[in-house]
Amino acid sequence: MLFQQVLEFIYGNIFLNIVIAIAIVWFCIWAYKKSVASRKYYRCPQCGESFRTEHMESKSCKVCGAQLEETTDKNVNDSAK
């Protein structure tokens, strides 16, 4: 009953709907920017493969197992063959 009253209040109040919509959009933009900022780019000095990780650290190459070097080059080939 209380939940229904709260929902009716939210649906009936246009200002509150606008505030909620702005909050949702702001949260989505913030989460996207945080995700992009956490990306790291790596290149293998032995085989030349390049990798991108998100929210984690990579220590070794997926292809040959050599230790990776972090790079600022964002042109990566994520498909290890």
One Martini backbone bead per residue (centre of mass of N, CA, C, O) as a GRO file, in nm:
protein
   81
    1MET     BB    1   0.059   0.062  -0.023
    2LEU     BB    2   0.304   0.251   0.007
    3PHE     BB    3   0.429   0.188  -0.268
    4GLN     BB    4   0.190   0.292  -0.434
    5GLN     BB    5   0.200   0.585  -0.330
    6VAL     BB    6   0.483   0.648  -0.427
    7LEU     BB    7   0.434   0.596  -0.729
    8GLU     BB    8   0.206   0.805  -0.762
    9PHE     BB    9   0.381   1.047  -0.683
   10ILE     BB   10   0.594   1.020  -0.904
   11TYR     BB   11   0.394   1.021  -1.154
   12GLY     BB   12   0.254   1.306  -1.062
   13ASN     BB   13   0.554   1.432  -1.061
   14ILE     BB   14   0.737   1.600  -1.292
   15PHE     BB   15   0.987   1.703  -1.140
   16LEU     BB   16   1.076   1.424  -1.032
   17ASN     BB   17   1.115   1.295  -1.310
   18ILE     BB   18   1.342   1.483  -1.402
   19VAL     BB   19   1.541   1.423  -1.173
   20ILE     BB   20   1.564   1.120  -1.226
   21ALA     BB   21   1.662   1.138  -1.519
   22ILE     BB   22   1.919   1.300  -1.459
   23ALA     BB   23   2.046   1.093  -1.264
   24ILE     BB   24   2.067   0.859  -1.469
   25VAL     BB   25   2.241   1.002  -1.680
   26TRP     BB   26   2.475   1.075  -1.494
   27PHE     BB   27   2.548   0.784  -1.411
   28CYS     BB   28   2.612   0.677  -1.696
   29ILE     BB   29   2.840   0.875  -1.759
   30TRP     BB   30   3.021   0.808  -1.517
   31ALA     BB   31   3.058   0.504  -1.578
   32TYR     BB   32   3.186   0.538  -1.857
   33LYS     BB   33   3.432   0.712  -1.774
   34LYS     BB   34   3.547   0.505  -1.575
   35SER     BB   35   3.589   0.279  -1.782
   36VAL     BB   36   3.779   0.431  -1.976
   37ALA     BB   37   3.998   0.502  -1.755
   38SER     BB   38   4.068   0.179  -1.699
   39ARG     BB   39   4.215   0.148  -1.949
   40LYS     BB   40   4.462  -0.076  -2.088
   41TYR     BB   41   4.769  -0.089  -2.278
   42TYR     BB   42   4.931  -0.355  -2.461
   43ARG     BB   43   5.266  -0.489  -2.553
   44CYS     BB   44   5.452  -0.727  -2.716
   45PRO     BB   45   5.797  -0.766  -2.763
   46GLN     BB   46   5.801  -1.042  -2.919
   47CYS     BB   47   5.516  -1.064  -3.114
   48GLY     BB   48   5.333  -0.775  -3.122
   49GLU     BB   49   5.098  -0.789  -2.961
   50SER     BB   50   4.779  -0.643  -2.872
   51PHE     BB   51   4.617  -0.506  -2.571
   52ARG     BB   52   4.307  -0.485  -2.377
   53THR     BB   53   4.205  -0.356  -2.061
   54GLU     BB   54   3.950  -0.381  -1.792
   55HIS     BB   55   3.984  -0.362  -1.456
   56MET     BB   56   4.295  -0.463  -1.511
   57GLU     BB   57   4.586  -0.668  -1.512
   58SER     BB   58   4.864  -0.742  -1.721
   59LYS     BB   59   5.148  -0.972  -1.753
   60SER     BB   60   5.082  -1.164  -2.004
   61CYS     BB   61   5.079  -1.311  -2.295
   62LYS     BB   62   4.842  -1.489  -2.484
   63VAL     BB   63   5.046  -1.619  -2.696
   64CYS     BB   64   5.366  -1.642  -2.557
   65GLY     BB   65   5.414  -1.530  -2.234
   66ALA     BB   66   5.522  -1.264  -2.221
   67GLN     BB   67   5.607  -0.971  -2.104
   68LEU     BB   68   5.439  -0.677  -2.072
   69GLU     BB   69   5.385  -0.353  -2.219
   70GLU     BB   70   5.293  -0.046  -2.155
   71THR     BB   71   5.073   0.166  -2.352
   72THR     BB   72   4.934   0.449  -2.550
   73ASP     BB   73   4.840   0.279  -2.776
   74LYS     BB   74   4.500   0.239  -2.915
   75ASN     BB   75   4.597   0.035  -3.142
   76VAL     BB   76   4.430  -0.267  -3.127
   77ASN     BB   77   4.447  -0.636  -3.114
   78ASP     BB   78   4.214  -0.854  -2.955
   79SER     BB   79   4.283  -1.102  -3.148
   80ALA     BB   80   4.391  -1.400  -3.056
   81LYS     BB   81   4.563  -1.673  -3.256
   0.00000   0.00000   0.00000
